[in-house]
Amino acid sequence: MSDHLTRELLEEILSRLPVKSILICRCVSKTWYSLISNPSFIAHHHKKTAARNSGLLFFSYSTRELVWPFKENVRYLLYPDESFPANPIEELDCPLKDIKRFVDIVGSFNGVFCLSYGVYGRHTDGAALWNPSVRKIVNIPCPNVTFTSHGFYKHLLGFGFDSATDDYKLVRIVYLPDSNFNFDKIPPLVEIYSLRSRVWRKVDNNDLKYVIADFSTSAFLNGTCHWVATKPPNGPGVCDAIVSFSLGEEVFGEMEVPDCLVKKYQFVDIAVFDGSLLLVASFKLTGEGCFTVWMMKEYGVPGSWTRLFDIPDFKSHLKWIRKLVAFRQSGQVLLAKLFGQLVFYDPKTEEIFDTKIRGNAHSFYLDTFVESLVLLNETDEFTEVEASEDNGTSEILEEVASSSNS
């Protein structure tokens, strides 16, 4: 029958199908295989899927074993949007979930997840791109600055998409210590990995004057990665400004934050909701457990910061909130408590609902699941990831073990 269809009509029909059906269609004939594998078809299919909601949620979290080497067990689940947190329909098989290290989601775009893995959240030399829709994982090679090459360091990651070059990029900001083990004295090193080039490249002449907070989350919006940062020398608090990095122009910028957040909180995370930047602050330096959420209504305009809601310290049933995981269409907010309890909170009624899910507070991740064919033509490289799993990590593990026994 396909012999009587024009290529344009066949492409239009196939582009409306879900990914699982398209993968089956690749086996019909060489013509269909060639059409579906074409980058222009992959882009055309993504435009179709982006215009409609999959109705599914991607949910991830991890639990940690209590015996050495404290392996993290990570789960990746799909839920119907209307039933979460009950009735998952599928548990996704990510090859990295069984690796004996700590796996974090740096970010996602167009259905592609950037995963990083390392030891206790530091020395995260390993990273990969994963598209669960096509079941492909692409290993990102070892960066230029590693524990083996430079010793101890602090670093931050940001992941996103450069629409000008149709390229997925991972940016890495590395702080090296001086002789007194201060990390705010030496200008940071910045390098970028590009999926198109498949190599890490150093960003010269970076003018970053801030120190990005330890374990800072990153948020990708408008072609730009964002982090919470402080001005050196480091003092109390973790928030002086938002540092941005444009993946297209490859330059740093900065944005002001609300005055009430500057050097007032122990933790300040950055996120994106409904096309706007969010700042989520918790645990005041005065000892109060206040939790506050702010939204930048107009991108890049400091005067548009708006307080969404606060959770004061005297609400005993809401103490120890550490992370805002997601907003729901119902108006409820999904929150993670410091000790791993995942709860729903309604800012209007101040009611709380326990999901009965337990995990590491930092690991909870929830977002709309996006189907795409990105990485379809890539070779699955997890065998290479497995082969390079040590990558200097054994030295770090030995050092951690010796320090814990001393």
Protein Blocks (a to p, Z undefined) as FASTA:
>chain_A
ZZmpcfklmmmmmmmpcfklmmmmmmmpmmlmmmmmpmklmmmmmmmmmmpcehiacddd
ddddfbdehiacdddddddfklocghifbdcddfklmpccddddfbdcehiacddddeeh
iailbccdddfklopacdddddfbdfklnopadddddddddfklopacdddddddddfko
paklbccddddddfklopacddehiabfbdcdehiacddeehiacdddddddddehjbfb
dcdddfklopacdddddfklgopbfbdcdddeehiacdddehifkopacdcddddfbghi
aklpccfbdcdfklmklgoiabdfbdcfkopacdddfkopacdddfklopacdehiacdf
klpccddddddfehklpccfklmmmmmmnnommmmmmmmmmmmmZZ
